[in-house]
Amino acid sequence: MVQVVVEDAVVEESSIILTSASPVFLRMITSGMRETESGRVELTGKSKSEFEAVMKFLRPRTARSMRIATENVDFLVKWFDEYEMMDLKNECEEFLMGLPCTTDRLMQAHRFSLRRQYDRCLKEIGDNFESASLEHVAAVPEIIKELVPLMQQSVKSAKRRLEVKTSELEAIEAKRARTKEALSNFRRDLVEQSAREGGYTIEWDSVRDVDRSIERISVHFNRCISTVLSRIDA
């Protein structure tokens, strides 16, 4: 057994469990450091409640019931990284991969070398940098160096999408103008023909049908334009 000093408490823990789970604890307890002579491991600046949570992942009788969750992943990944518990650290990364990407998550992944999570958040933020808060990231040159090219690529892609949608809008507008002109010409011809044949006796129901058709087509094309614009916004 070994005594672990955390906050103001002294906790008896199995040295076998600690050294089996963590190369850091193994070096502290067996490599002739002061912990070897005293039989005490001091965790200066560490939280007792966090240490107890970590130990529940290590003790055989509690390990299988423990789960990484939103409430504990942030402090667990720090412990598992610092004490080189790589399997548990990988479990934290796997859990984080299912959470939304934020700049805080990006910086966390960078700090603890969570490569898959880092790459995922880097791409997500690069693609959506307009809505991201980049103040803190700007202080980390390594991240900015990798993020800026992705942001530039995102701008280029958005520009290409805008050009495509602009062409679609122009095509829709041209088609609407041609259709409206054709219907207007048909209306004029209908009125003129009625005037010629009936001595100004015009079949106004037919004319009104044409007017309604023009209105319906205008509504249809306006909806098409709105659809294209919504795709640009997306």
C-alpha positions as CSV (number, residue, x, y, z in Angstrom):
1,M,0.0,0.0,0.0
2,V,1.0,3.6,-0.5
3,Q,-0.2,6.8,1.1
4,V,-1.5,9.4,-1.2
5,V,-1.6,12.9,0.1
6,V,-4.2,15.0,-1.7
7,E,-5.5,18.3,-0.4
8,D,-5.5,17.8,3.4
9,A,-6.2,14.1,3.3
10,V,-4.1,11.0,3.4
11,V,-5.6,8.1,1.4
12,E,-4.3,4.5,1.5
13,E,-4.2,3.1,-2.1
14,S,-2.9,0.0,-3.7
15,S,0.6,0.6,-5.1
16,I,0.0,-2.2,-7.6
17,I,-3.1,-0.5,-9.0
18,L,-1.4,2.8,-9.3
19,T,1.8,1.5,-10.8
20,S,0.0,-0.8,-13.2
21,A,-2.3,2.0,-14.5
22,S,0.2,4.8,-14.7
23,P,3.9,4.9,-15.8
24,V,4.2,8.2,-13.8
25,F,3.1,6.6,-10.6
26,L,5.4,3.7,-11.4
27,R,8.4,6.0,-11.7
28,M,7.5,7.9,-8.5
29,I,7.1,4.8,-6.4
30,T,9.8,2.5,-7.7
31,S,12.6,4.5,-9.2
32,G,14.3,5.7,-6.0
33,M,12.5,9.1,-5.8
34,R,11.6,10.4,-2.5
35,E,8.2,8.7,-2.7
36,T,10.0,5.4,-2.7
37,E,11.6,6.1,0.6
38,S,8.7,7.7,2.3
39,G,6.0,5.5,1.0
40,R,3.9,8.6,0.4
41,V,2.9,10.3,-2.9
42,E,2.0,13.9,-2.6
43,L,-0.4,15.3,-5.3
44,T,0.2,19.0,-4.8
45,G,-2.5,21.2,-6.2
46,K,-4.8,18.3,-7.0
47,S,-8.5,17.9,-6.1
48,K,-9.4,15.1,-3.7
49,S,-12.8,14.5,-5.4
50,E,-11.1,14.3,-8.8
51,F,-8.5,11.9,-7.5
52,E,-11.3,9.7,-6.1
53,A,-13.1,9.8,-9.4
54,V,-9.9,8.7,-11.2
55,M,-9.4,5.9,-8.7
56,K,-12.8,4.5,-9.4
57,F,-11.7,4.0,-13.0
58,L,-8.7,2.1,-11.8
59,R,-10.0,-0.1,-9.0
60,P,-11.3,-3.5,-10.3
61,R,-14.4,-3.4,-8.2
62,T,-15.6,-0.1,-9.6
63,A,-13.9,0.3,-13.0
64,R,-16.6,-1.5,-15.0
65,S,-19.4,0.7,-13.7
66,M,-17.6,4.0,-14.4
67,R,-18.5,6.1,-17.4
68,I,-17.0,9.1,-19.0
69,A,-19.5,11.9,-19.3
70,T,-19.8,15.6,-20.0
71,E,-19.6,16.2,-16.3
72,N,-16.2,14.6,-15.8
73,V,-14.5,14.4,-19.1
74,D,-12.7,17.7,-18.8
75,F,-10.9,16.9,-15.6
76,L,-10.4,13.2,-16.4
77,V,-8.6,13.9,-19.6
78,K,-6.2,16.2,-17.7
79,W,-5.4,13.4,-15.2
80,F,-5.1,10.7,-17.8
81,D,-2.8,12.8,-19.9
82,E,-0.6,13.9,-17.0
83,Y,-0.3,10.4,-15.5
84,E,0.1,8.7,-18.9
85,M,-3.0,6.5,-18.7
86,M,-3.3,6.2,-22.4
87,D,-6.2,3.8,-22.7
88,L,-8.4,5.9,-20.5
89,K,-7.2,9.1,-22.3
90,N,-8.2,7.5,-25.6
91,E,-11.7,6.8,-24.1
92,C,-11.9,10.5,-23.2
93,E,-11.0,11.4,-26.8
94,E,-13.6,9.0,-28.1
95,F,-16.3,10.6,-26.0
96,L,-15.2,14.1,-27.0
97,M,-15.5,13.2,-30.6
98,G,-19.2,13.0,-30.1
99,L,-19.5,16.5,-28.7
100,P,-19.9,19.7,-30.7
101,C,-16.7,21.4,-31.9
102,T,-15.9,24.7,-30.2
103,T,-12.7,26.7,-30.0
104,D,-12.4,25.5,-26.4
105,R,-12.6,21.9,-27.5
106,L,-10.0,22.7,-30.2
107,M,-7.6,24.1,-27.7
108,Q,-8.2,21.3,-25.3
109,A,-7.4,18.8,-28.0
110,H,-4.2,20.7,-28.8
111,R,-3.1,20.8,-25.2
112,F,-3.6,17.1,-24.5
113,S,-2.5,15.9,-28.0
114,L,-5.9,14.4,-28.9
115,R,-5.0,14.2,-32.6
116,R,-8.3,12.9,-34.0
117,Q,-10.4,15.4,-32.0
118,Y,-8.0,18.2,-32.9
119,D,-8.2,17.4,-36.7
120,R,-12.0,17.2,-36.4
121,C,-12.4,20.5,-34.6
122,L,-9.8,22.2,-36.8
123,K,-11.8,21.4,-39.9
124,E,-15.2,22.2,-38.4
125,I,-14.0,25.6,-37.1
126,G,-12.1,26.3,-40.4
127,D,-15.3,25.7,-42.3
128,N,-17.5,27.8,-40.0
129,F,-15.0,30.4,-38.7
130,E,-17.5,33.3,-39.1
131,S,-19.5,32.0,-36.2
132,A,-16.5,30.9,-34.1
133,S,-14.9,32.9,-31.2
134,L,-11.3,33.0,-32.2
135,E,-9.9,35.4,-29.6
136,H,-8.3,32.7,-27.4
137,V,-7.1,30.6,-30.4
138,A,-5.2,33.7,-31.8
139,A,-2.8,33.4,-28.8
140,V,-1.7,29.9,-29.9
141,P,0.5,30.2,-33.0
142,E,0.6,26.5,-33.7
143,I,-3.2,26.3,-34.0
144,I,-3.5,29.5,-36.1
145,K,-0.8,28.2,-38.5
146,E,-3.0,25.2,-39.3
147,L,-6.3,27.0,-39.1
148,V,-5.7,29.9,-41.5
149,P,-5.3,27.8,-44.6
150,L,-8.6,26.0,-43.8
151,M,-10.3,29.4,-43.3
152,Q,-8.9,30.5,-46.7
153,Q,-10.2,27.4,-48.3
154,S,-13.6,27.9,-46.8
155,V,-13.8,31.4,-48.2
156,K,-12.8,30.1,-51.7
157,S,-15.5,27.4,-51.5
158,A,-18.1,29.8,-50.4
159,K,-17.2,32.1,-53.3
160,R,-17.5,29.3,-55.7
161,R,-20.9,28.3,-54.3
162,L,-22.0,32.0,-54.5
163,E,-21.0,32.1,-58.2
164,V,-23.0,29.0,-59.0
165,K,-26.1,30.2,-57.2
166,T,-25.7,33.6,-58.8
167,S,-25.8,31.9,-62.2
168,E,-28.9,30.0,-61.2
169,L,-30.6,33.2,-60.1
170,E,-29.7,34.9,-63.4
171,A,-31.1,31.9,-65.4
172,I,-34.3,31.9,-63.3
173,E,-34.7,35.7,-63.8
174,A,-34.2,35.4,-67.5
175,K,-36.7,32.6,-67.8
176,R,-39.2,34.5,-65.7
177,A,-38.8,37.6,-68.0
178,R,-39.3,35.5,-71.2
179,T,-42.4,33.7,-69.8
180,K,-43.9,37.0,-68.6
181,E,-43.2,38.6,-71.9
182,A,-44.8,35.7,-73.8
183,L,-47.9,35.8,-71.7
184,S,-48.2,39.6,-72.0
185,N,-47.9,39.3,-75.8
186,F,-50.6,36.6,-75.8
187,R,-52.9,38.8,-73.7
188,R,-52.3,41.7,-76.1
189,D,-53.0,39.5,-79.1
190,L,-56.2,38.2,-77.4
191,V,-57.5,41.7,-76.8
192,E,-56.7,42.8,-80.3
193,Q,-58.2,39.7,-81.9
194,S,-61.4,40.1,-79.8
195,A,-61.6,43.8,-80.8
196,R,-61.2,43.0,-84.5
197,E,-63.7,40.2,-84.6
198,G,-66.4,41.5,-82.3
199,G,-66.2,45.2,-82.8
200,Y,-64.5,45.8,-79.4
201,T,-66.4,42.9,-77.8
202,I,-63.7,41.3,-75.7
203,E,-63.8,38.0,-73.9
204,W,-62.7,39.4,-70.6
205,D,-62.8,36.1,-68.9
206,S,-60.0,34.8,-71.1
207,V,-58.0,38.0,-70.5
208,R,-58.4,37.6,-66.8
209,D,-57.3,34.0,-67.0
210,V,-54.1,35.2,-68.7
211,D,-53.6,37.9,-66.0
212,R,-54.0,35.2,-63.3
213,S,-51.5,33.0,-65.1
214,I,-49.0,35.8,-65.2
215,E,-49.5,36.3,-61.4
216,R,-49.1,32.6,-60.7
217,I,-46.0,32.3,-62.7
218,S,-44.5,35.4,-61.0
219,V,-45.2,33.8,-57.6
220,H,-43.6,30.5,-58.8
221,F,-40.4,32.2,-59.9
222,N,-40.2,34.2,-56.8
223,R,-40.3,31.0,-54.8
224,C,-37.5,29.6,-57.0
225,I,-35.4,32.6,-56.3
226,S,-36.1,32.4,-52.6
227,T,-35.0,28.7,-52.7
228,V,-31.7,29.6,-54.4
229,L,-31.1,32.4,-51.9
230,S,-31.7,30.1,-48.9
231,R,-29.1,27.7,-50.4
232,I,-26.6,30.5,-50.6
233,D,-27.3,31.4,-46.9
234,A,-26.8,27.8,-45.9
